[in-house]
Amino acid sequence: MRTPSPLPPRFRGRAFLTTEAQGHLTPTRMLARDMQRISRGVRAVGLDLGTVYGRCLGYQPRMQPGQAFSHITAAQLYRIPLPPFFLQNAPAVHVSVDGEAHQLRVVGVVGHRLDKLADRVATYRGFTVVNPATAWIQLAPFLAHYDLVAAADFLVSGRVTDLGREPALATPEQLYEGVASAAGARGVRKLRVAFELVRVGVDSRPETRVRLILVDAGLPEPRVNMPIYSASGERLGKPDLSYPEQRVVFEYEGDGHRVDKWQFRHDIFRRERFEAHGWRVIRVTADDVFIDPRAFVCRVRLVLAQQPHRVGSR
């Protein structure tokens, strides 16, 4: 079978309208076996439509002024942490149009109307998308309380990568303004409650859940990523969460901590350094956060009771 000819540079790595290809690609090339038929009048070669980025590239040629990617699609583009089952059921692309425009009717696209859309858009990763605060508000009807807080923590803290923390995508003030403007919208009560629990400097979704589990159990709120020093001024580390007065720190250990040899050894060294200076380290796993938080809270209470300075309940 004959190998399809390479695409001209202008058509590589993106989707394009069939009308745009006229005069540049032959009818035979347009019917080649590698040509993806994204939707009516839209074609591409080599797009990964299993990713939100690829699906957005596939819709891009149809994007008109007054439209923006929104809802879960915007959240995925911003890399907001979401529950795995939530993502498994989100293959469609969500697009909002100005409130006065006709709602979209396109296969594979979920259309929405949004008043004053022009005031709520941003450009991110090359796409026109609702701004981060608006994306968070649009998630409120669908996310449970802990995940709604975790999403906001992510936005105001910035994504953590191997190269460090990226700039925050939103400020607490922007989220507050977004909540204030959402009066009467679905999920606004959840947003108001969640906003009061948003904290800057959070590293991960599980970290948010640990903090909220402790608070909901009647324990004081732990400090988030506070640097800890020894009596001599040596920096011991910056644990995920801590009770400084009780000299207790929490470290969430995902499965990757066991697979990565360097991380595994670093965790041991870090834990022993804390303990050598009189701190108790509570290692937290996914089971503690997602499976049996009650047992986790009982363990925390036992540790706190053993510390010289006990923490009181609220």
N, C-alpha and C positions, 0 to 999 in steps of 0.2 A: 504494500500500500504506500502510495506516495506521501512523503513527509510534507506537511503544509509549509509554505514559504514564510520566512520571518515577517513579522509586522513592521511597518515603518515606525520609527521612534515615537512619533506623535501619538500612536495608539497603544503603546506598551504600558502595562501597569495600571491601566484604568479602563473604565467602561466608556462606550461612545455611542452616539446615535447613528443609526444606519444611514440617515441622510448626510451626516458628517463624513461618512466613509465613501460616499459616491465620488468617483474620480480619483480615489486613492487606493481602494481595494477592489479587486475584480469580483464579479459575481461568484466565481468559483472559490475564491479565497473566503468570501463571506459565508459559504456553505461548507467550509472545511470542518473536519471532525473535531478540531480543537476549539472551534468557535462556540463560546457560551452564549446562550440566548437568555439574557437576564430578565427581560420583560419585553413587551411589545415595542419594537423599534430600538431596543438597546442591546448591544453586543459587547463581548469582552473575550480576552484570552488569558487564562491563567489566574483569574481572581479566586481567592480562597473565600468562597461564600459561606464557609462554616464559621467564620469570624465576623464580629460586628463591623470591623474595619472594612472587610471585603464586601459585606452587604451594603454598607454605606457608599462605598465606591461604585457599587452596582446601581444605586439609585441616583448618584450624583448628576448624571446627564439630564435627568428629569427635574432636578431641583430648580424651582422658580423663585424669583424675588417674592418675599412674603411667606417663605417656608423655612422651616428649621427642623433638624433632628431633635427629638424630645423624648420625655418619659424614660423608659428603661434603655432605649438606644442611646440617649444622651448620657445616662448614668454609666453605661458600658464604655462609651468613648472617653469619659472622664476617669475611667477605671475605679469608680466608686465600688467598694466591697459590698457584694450582695450575696444572699444565701445561694448555695449551689443549685438547689431545686428551682429557685426563681429564674436562674439563667437557662436551665434546661428547657423551660417552657416559653422561651422568648426568641423564636427564630425570625419573627417578623421585624420589619423596620418601622419605627414610630416617627411620624412626621406631623408637626403642628403647622397650621396655617393661620393667618390673621383671622380674627373673629368674624369679620365680614365676608371672608372668602368662602367658596364652596369647599366642603370637606372632601378630602381625597378619596377616590375610588380606584385603587390600583392593587393588583394581585401582589400579595406579599408585603403590603404596606398597611399599617393601622393609622388612620388619619384622626387628627384632633383639631379643635379650634382653640385659639388662645388670644384673648384680647390684648391689644397693645403689644403685639409680638415684636415689633421693631425695637421696643425699649428693653426687650428681654433676651436678646440674642448675643452671641459671641462667635468668634472664629477660633476653632480648636482643632489641631491636627489636620488642618486644611479643610474642615467642614464648617458649615453654618449650623450652629447648635444653640439651643436655649442656654442661657448662662447657668453656672453651677447652682446658684440659689434657687432658680426656677426648677431645675432638674430635681433638686431635693424635695421641693414642695410637691412636684408631680408624683413622687414616689410614695407620699404619705398614705394614700388610700390602700396601698398594697403591701407595705412593709410592717412587720411587727415592731413594737416599741424599741427593743434593744437594737434592731438593725437600722431603724430610723436614726437613732442617736449615733450609731457607728458610722453611718453614711455622712452625717454632719461633722463628726470628729475628723473624718478623713479630709473633708473639704477645707476645714480651717487649719489642719495640721500639715498637709502636704504628704505626698506619697514617699515612703521610705524605699530606697533602692540600695544596691551594693555601692553606689557612688555617693550616698548621702541622702538627705531629705530634699525633695523637690519643693519649689515654692508652693505655698497654699493656693488653692483655687478660689477660695472665698474667704471673707472675713466674718467674724461673728456679727458685725454690724450689718453686713449684706444679708445674712440669713435672717436677722431680726426684721429688717425691712421687708424681706420676702414674706415672712410670716404675717406681718402687719398688713400687707397688701392682699393676703389670701383670705381675708375675712369672708365667711360664707362658703368657702370652697370645701370640697370633700377632704376630710382628714385634718382640718385646721386645728381642732382640739388636740389631736395627737402631736401636731407640730409644736404647739405652744408648750406642752409638757416636755417634749423631747429637747426643745431649744434650751430649757433651763439646765439640762444635764450635759450640754455640749462643752467639751474641753479642748484647749489647744495643746498640741504636742503629743498626741496619741499616735502610737505606731501601727496598730492593727485592729481589726474587727474583734478578735478574741480578747484583746486588752480592754476594749470598751465593755465587753460583756462581763469580764471579771469584775471591773469596777462597779457596774450596775448590780450584779449579783450580790456583792458585799453590801451595797447601800440598801437594796431591797430586803436584805436579811436583818436590817437594823443596826449594822455596824457603821462607824464613821466612814466617810469617803476617803479612800487612799489618795496619796499624792501621785501625780502622773509624771513619770520620767524625770524625777528630781535627782540631780547629781548628789552623791553621798561621799563624804570625806571622813578619814580617820581623825583621831584626836590630834595627830601630828600634821594634819593637812594633806595627807596622801589621798588622791582620788581613788575611791574603791570601785566606782562604776555608776551607771545611771540605770537603775532597774526599771522595769515596766511600771510597777506600782510599789508604793511603800507606805508604811506607818512609821515615820521617823522617830516619834516619841517612844514607840515600843521596840524600835530597832528590828523591824520585820520588813522584809522585801519579798515581792512576788515576781517570779520570772516565768513567762509563758514559754513553753517548749513545744513547738510544733514538731511534726514527724521529721521535718528536714534537719532538725538538730541532731537526730540520731544517724542520719545518712551521711551528713557532711562531717568527715573526720576532724577537720580543723575546728568546726563549730562545737563538736562534741567535747574536744579537749579544752577549748576555750571556756565552755560552760562549767566544766569541773574546776578549772583554775579560778574563774570568777566567783563561783559559789564558795570555794574554800577561802578565798581572800575575804569575803564578807564575814564568814563564820569565824575566821581568825581574829577579827576585830569585834566580835561579840554580837553579830547580827544573825538572825534566823532567816533562812531562805526557804520560801514555800514555792516549790516547783509545781506549775500548773500545766495540765495537759488538756487535750480536746475533750476527754471524757468528763473532766471537772466542769468544763464550760458548757458543753452541749448535751451530755448524757445524765450526769448525776450531780447537779450543783448543790443539792442539799448535803450530800456527804462531804463535798468540798468545804462548805461553810462550817460544818461541824469540825473539820480538821483545822480550819483557820481559828475557830474559837478556842480549840485546845491549845494551839501554839501560843495564841495571845495570852491565855491564862497562865502559861508557864514563863512569860516574860516578866522581868522585874517591875516594869511600869505597865500596868494593864490598861487596855483600851476599854472605855465604857460604851454601852449601847446608846443609841439615840433615844 
